[in-house]
Amino acid sequence: MTEAKSKENLVFICLGSNLGDQKIALENARSAISIQIGSIINASYLYQTSPWGLASQNYFFNQVIEVKTSLSPNEVLQKCLAIEIEMGRIRNEKFGPRCIDIDILFFNELVINEPDLKIPHLLLHERRFVLAPMLELNATFMHPILLKTIRHLYDVCEDIGTVKIIL
């Protein structure tokens, strides 16, 4: 008898932090993701970015990672939320400061529109701080709803926020 193999899914996840030691926060998030969700097969540089949505706060550190997982989209979401809580995330205000933010950008080429889960992430094409690291990882990835590549979305993005690589 042969065992059924789990499907390997590719998930792009955006990490962000603008409180505390941001580099350590992203490092801890990557570690937790690799243990609880799946292996990180690619990671962008870290980017320092201006806040989006609520300008009067600290700059963020952002990064996009590509993760190989056998988990379902809802399982990945639940693990991401649990990691945020474990790391001390408190949701006080929309777009407010946070020690860690973990967002699913893409899950394979799926389109999911559930009350608690939207994939692809609804605002990623409007955010240069997401598109720049995503561009670094996979410029030709096709947005499954907009049917545009990440390169195209980056080129036409109207977000004027600061996005610079941290070496």
C-alpha positions in Angstrom: 0.0 0.0 0.0 1.3 3.4 -0.9 0.8 6.5 1.2 -0.8 9.5 -0.3 1.6 12.4 -0.4 0.6 15.8 0.8 0.4 18.5 -1.9 3.2 21.0 -1.6 1.8 24.5 -1.8 3.8 27.7 -2.4 2.8 30.7 -0.3 4.2 34.2 -0.4 4.0 35.9 3.0 4.8 39.5 3.9 6.4 40.2 7.3 6.4 43.7 8.8 7.4 45.3 12.1 7.7 48.9 13.4 8.1 48.4 17.1 11.0 47.1 19.2 14.0 45.4 17.5 12.5 45.0 14.1 15.2 42.9 12.6 14.9 40.4 15.5 11.1 40.4 15.2 11.3 39.5 11.5 14.0 36.8 12.3 11.7 35.4 15.1 8.7 35.4 12.7 10.7 33.5 10.0 11.9 31.0 12.6 8.3 30.4 13.8 7.0 30.1 10.3 9.7 27.6 9.3 8.7 25.4 12.3 4.9 25.8 12.2 4.1 26.4 8.6 6.8 25.0 6.3 10.2 25.5 4.8 11.2 29.0 3.7 12.6 28.5 0.2 13.3 32.1 -0.6 13.4 35.4 1.2 13.8 39.0 0.0 16.2 41.5 1.5 14.8 43.5 4.4 13.3 46.8 3.4 12.9 50.0 5.5 9.5 51.4 4.5 7.4 54.4 5.4 4.1 53.6 7.2 1.1 53.0 5.0 -2.4 54.0 6.0 -1.4 55.8 9.2 1.5 58.1 8.6 2.3 59.3 12.1 4.3 56.2 13.3 7.7 54.6 13.0 9.1 53.4 9.8 8.6 49.6 9.2 10.9 46.8 8.3 9.3 44.6 5.7 10.2 41.4 4.0 8.5 38.8 1.7 9.2 35.1 2.1 8.3 32.2 -0.1 7.2 29.1 1.9 6.6 25.5 0.9 3.8 24.0 2.9 1.4 21.1 3.0 -1.1 23.1 5.0 -4.3 24.5 3.6 -4.8 28.3 3.2 -7.0 28.4 6.4 -4.4 26.4 8.4 -1.7 28.8 7.2 -3.9 31.8 8.3 -4.5 30.3 11.7 -0.8 29.6 12.2 0.1 33.2 11.1 -2.4 34.7 13.6 -1.1 32.4 16.4 2.5 33.4 15.7 1.5 37.1 15.8 -0.1 36.5 19.2 2.9 34.5 20.5 5.1 37.4 19.5 3.0 40.0 21.3 0.9 41.4 18.6 -2.0 43.5 19.9 -4.6 44.9 17.4 -5.5 48.3 18.7 -6.1 50.3 15.6 -6.3 49.6 11.9 -2.8 50.2 10.2 -1.4 51.1 13.6 2.0 50.3 15.0 2.8 46.6 15.5 5.6 44.4 16.7 4.8 41.9 14.0 2.5 41.7 11.0 2.2 38.5 9.0 0.1 38.6 5.8 -0.6 35.9 3.2 -0.1 37.5 -0.2 -0.5 34.5 -2.5 -1.2 30.9 -2.0 -0.3 29.0 -5.2 -2.5 30.8 -7.8 -5.7 30.4 -5.7 -8.4 33.1 -5.4 -10.1 32.9 -2.0 -12.8 35.3 -0.9 -14.0 34.2 2.6 -15.0 36.6 5.4 -11.7 36.0 7.3 -9.5 35.1 4.4 -8.8 37.0 1.2 -6.2 35.6 -1.2 -4.5 37.3 -3.0 -4.2 40.0 -0.4 -6.6 42.7 -1.3 -4.3 45.7 -1.2 -0.9 44.2 -2.2 -1.0 45.9 -5.7 -1.4 49.3 -4.0 1.6 48.9 -1.6 5.1 49.5 -2.9 6.5 48.0 0.4 4.9 44.7 -0.6 5.6 44.9 -4.4 9.3 45.7 -4.1 10.3 42.6 -2.1 7.9 40.5 -4.1 9.5 41.8 -7.3 12.8 40.7 -6.0 11.6 37.2 -5.4 9.4 36.6 -8.5 8.9 39.5 -11.0 6.9 37.3 -13.4 4.4 35.9 -10.9 1.0 36.6 -12.3 -1.7 38.1 -10.0 -4.5 35.6 -10.4 -7.3 38.3 -10.3 -5.7 41.3 -12.0 -3.8 39.1 -14.5 -0.8 41.3 -14.3 2.8 40.4 -13.4 4.4 41.7 -10.2 6.7 43.7 -12.5 3.8 45.4 -14.1 2.0 46.0 -10.8 5.2 47.5 -9.4 5.7 49.8 -12.5 2.2 51.2 -12.3 1.9 51.4 -8.5 1.0 54.9 -7.4 2.3 54.5 -3.8 5.0 57.1 -3.2 6.1 55.7 0.1 9.8 55.2 0.9 11.1 51.7 0.2 14.8 51.0 0.6 16.8 47.9 1.0 18.6 47.4 4.3 22.0 45.8 3.8 
